[in-house]
Amino acid sequence: MLIVVTGGSGSGKSEFAEEMAVKLAGSAFRQDGVSEGCSEKAGRLVYLATMLPFGKEGRERIRRHRALREGKGFLTIEKQDTLAEIDPEKLFGATVLLEDLSNLISNEMFGKEKGEAWQPEEVIGRVLEGLLFIRQHSGNLIIVMNEIFSDGRIYEEGTERFLQVAGCLNRKIAEKADACWEVVYGIPVPLRS
């Protein structure tokens, strides 16, 4: 199953996505603990962290997210780009929570050596290739997206390119998703379920 969770900064989208991941992983087993046609690796939780820890605010956000998922059974994989390089054995049958798409896009777009940016088409292709890889090897994939399109400001060229890539990827992924949710002030609103 592919699920998209979106929302603004501080909306509660991460907490909602984590709760959903825990429920999905738990549904891979019957109440008696016997798997329902799933491998022994079903029911595992993988948290795919894409954020680079820049500055005090970034480190604080990472600390807060770690505290939120503490005790929930997540295996954390810190992978900021090139998702197709992850060992598929770590993903097999698991419910994977990717936090978050905007960080992944930024890392793919601007992380090229010597500070050169990848072209938008290359970034879209690299991100989709990585997500397809994750989806093919996991039982479920939950992708957290940021609502970054509603402020109405005009930005410099690099930021505008980022927004175009993010918008394109958000649409492509949402079209393929089995369910889409927007979290507004802590309230999950189904866009498609």
C-alpha positions as MATLAB code, in Angstrom:
seq = 'MLIVVTGGSGSGKSEFAEEMAVKLAGSAFRQDGVSEGCSEKAGRLVYLATMLPFGKEGRERIRRHRALREGKGFLTIEKQDTLAEIDPEKLFGATVLLEDLSNLISNEMFGKEKGEAWQPEEVIGRVLEGLLFIRQHSGNLIIVMNEIFSDGRIYEEGTERFLQVAGCLNRKIAEKADACWEVVYGIPVPLRS';
ca = [
       0.000    0.000    0.000;
       1.221    3.513   -0.842;
      -0.011    6.329    1.402;
       0.719   10.063    1.205;
       0.478   12.348    4.236;
       0.815   16.091    3.705;
       0.454   19.183    5.831;
       2.103   22.404    6.854;
       4.996   22.803    9.250;
       3.938   21.826   12.763;
       0.605   20.403   11.549;
       1.032   17.010   13.206;
       1.569   15.157    9.928;
       4.636   13.278   11.185;
       2.894   11.995   14.302;
      -0.143   10.946   12.235;
       2.082    9.153    9.694;
       3.919    7.311   12.487;
       0.637    6.174   14.052;
      -0.564    4.981   10.660;
       2.697    3.070   10.082;
       2.421    1.326   13.446;
      -1.189    0.315   12.679;
      -0.289   -0.949    9.195;
       2.634   -2.987   10.501;
       0.438   -4.425   13.239;
      -2.261   -5.435   10.735;
       0.237   -7.786    9.071;
      -0.376  -10.170   11.999;
      -3.489  -11.807   13.379;
      -4.217  -11.247   17.026;
      -2.709  -14.647   17.885;
       0.625  -13.416   16.492;
       0.592  -15.655   13.417;
       1.277  -13.862   10.154;
      -1.475  -13.784    7.579;
       0.353  -14.985    4.482;
       3.200  -12.573    5.175;
       6.880  -13.300    5.565;
       8.442  -13.372    9.011;
       9.702   -9.848    8.278;
       6.173   -8.486    7.897;
       5.177   -6.182   10.695;
       8.586   -4.506   10.805;
       8.804   -0.732   10.841;
      11.440    1.252    8.970;
      11.836    5.004    9.360;
      13.644    6.438    6.353;
      15.127    9.746    7.535;
      16.082   12.145    4.731;
      16.886   15.335    6.648;
      20.432   16.663    6.788;
      21.066   18.139   10.258;
      21.840   21.762    9.372;
      22.056   24.183   12.271;
      20.499   24.186   15.702;
      16.919   24.165   14.373;
      17.601   21.132   12.165;
      19.221   19.201   15.001;
      16.276   20.061   17.268;
      13.768   18.853   14.669;
      15.661   15.558   14.315;
      15.770   15.170   18.120;
      12.021   15.802   18.378;
      11.231   13.271   15.635;
      13.433   10.634   17.295;
      11.619   11.218   20.591;
       8.230   10.892   18.848;
       9.037    7.458   17.458;
      10.932    6.181   20.516;
       9.589    2.859   21.720;
       7.502    2.267   18.584;
       9.889   -0.301   17.102;
      11.230    1.631   14.120;
      14.523    0.699   12.496;
      15.908    4.091   11.423;
      17.786    4.338    8.144;
      19.366    7.735    7.523;
      19.579    8.114    3.756;
      19.445   11.615    2.344;
      19.578   10.720   -1.370;
      19.923    7.836   -3.855;
      17.330    5.633   -2.138;
      17.981    2.764   -4.547;
      21.285    2.161   -2.715;
      19.525    0.936    0.442;
      19.980   -2.757    1.220;
      16.659   -4.305    0.079;
      16.844   -6.872    2.904;
      16.253   -4.035    5.383;
      13.049   -3.138    3.541;
      11.612   -6.504    2.601;
       8.002   -6.738    3.721;
       8.326   -3.789    6.125;
       6.132   -0.748    6.517;
       8.427    2.110    5.519;
       7.824    5.697    6.601;
       9.737    8.200    4.456;
      10.175   11.502    6.307;
      10.110   13.616    4.151;
       9.837   14.121    0.404;
      10.821   17.819    0.430;
      14.133   17.050    2.131;
      14.790   14.211   -0.308;
      14.091   16.479   -3.299;
      16.345   19.212   -1.924;
      19.147   16.738   -1.242;
      18.848   15.223   -4.716;
      18.601   18.609   -6.402;
      21.375   20.491   -4.662;
      23.607   17.761   -3.285;
      25.620   17.248   -6.459;
      29.379   17.612   -6.116;
      30.910   21.083   -6.459;
      27.604   22.716   -5.580;
      26.080   22.174   -9.005;
      22.352   21.484   -9.106;
      20.855   18.581  -11.016;
      18.399   19.497  -13.730;
      14.705   19.160  -12.746;
      14.096   16.171  -15.049;
      17.092   14.362  -13.538;
      15.882   15.033  -10.007;
      12.370   13.811  -10.786;
      13.786   10.655  -12.365;
      16.185    9.966   -9.463;
      13.507   10.480   -6.808;
      10.918    8.353   -8.632;
      13.493    5.604   -9.211;
      14.321    5.561   -5.497;
      10.670    5.548   -4.431;
       9.868    2.741   -6.860;
      12.781    0.748   -5.408;
      11.459    1.280   -1.857;
       7.914    0.419   -2.919;
       9.005   -2.790   -4.685;
      10.862   -4.064   -1.630;
       8.524   -2.974    1.164;
       5.099   -4.102    2.257;
       3.794   -0.552    2.690;
       5.221    2.882    1.995;
       4.044    6.057    3.719;
       5.472    9.270    2.276;
       5.318   12.488    4.274;
       5.125   15.634    2.115;
       5.217   19.262    3.155;
       2.596   21.802    2.158;
       4.925   24.427    0.694;
       2.805   25.960   -2.029;
       0.367   28.271   -0.296;
       2.303   31.366    0.736;
       2.019   33.148   -2.620;
       5.522   34.581   -2.568;
       7.802   35.007   -5.544;
      11.162   33.310   -5.102;
      14.539   33.331   -6.787;
      15.126   30.965   -9.706;
      16.637   28.048   -7.729;
      13.762   28.009   -5.253;
      11.198   28.266   -8.051;
      12.814   25.241   -9.755;
      12.660   23.337   -6.459;
       8.954   24.187   -6.090;
       8.255   23.045   -9.656;
      10.028   19.729   -9.052;
       8.263   19.256   -5.711;
       4.877   20.024   -7.269;
       5.480   17.594  -10.127;
       6.599   14.815   -7.772;
       3.759   15.455   -5.317;
       1.243   15.059   -8.158;
       2.862   11.952   -9.634;
       3.091   10.225   -6.264;
      -0.422   11.226   -5.156;
      -1.850    9.868   -8.422;
      -0.364    6.435   -7.625;
      -1.227    6.476   -3.920;
      -3.862    4.206   -2.436;
      -4.720    6.898    0.118;
      -3.879   10.584    0.630;
      -4.290   12.551    3.839;
      -3.778   16.186    4.770;
      -3.196   17.024    8.427;
      -4.485   20.457    9.412;
      -3.876   21.663   12.977;
      -3.534   18.046   14.105;
      -6.712   16.918   12.374;
      -6.246   14.302    9.612;
      -8.455   15.009    6.611;
      -8.819   12.234    4.032;
      -8.232   13.516    0.501;
      -8.533    9.992   -0.909;
      -8.876    6.830    1.164;
];
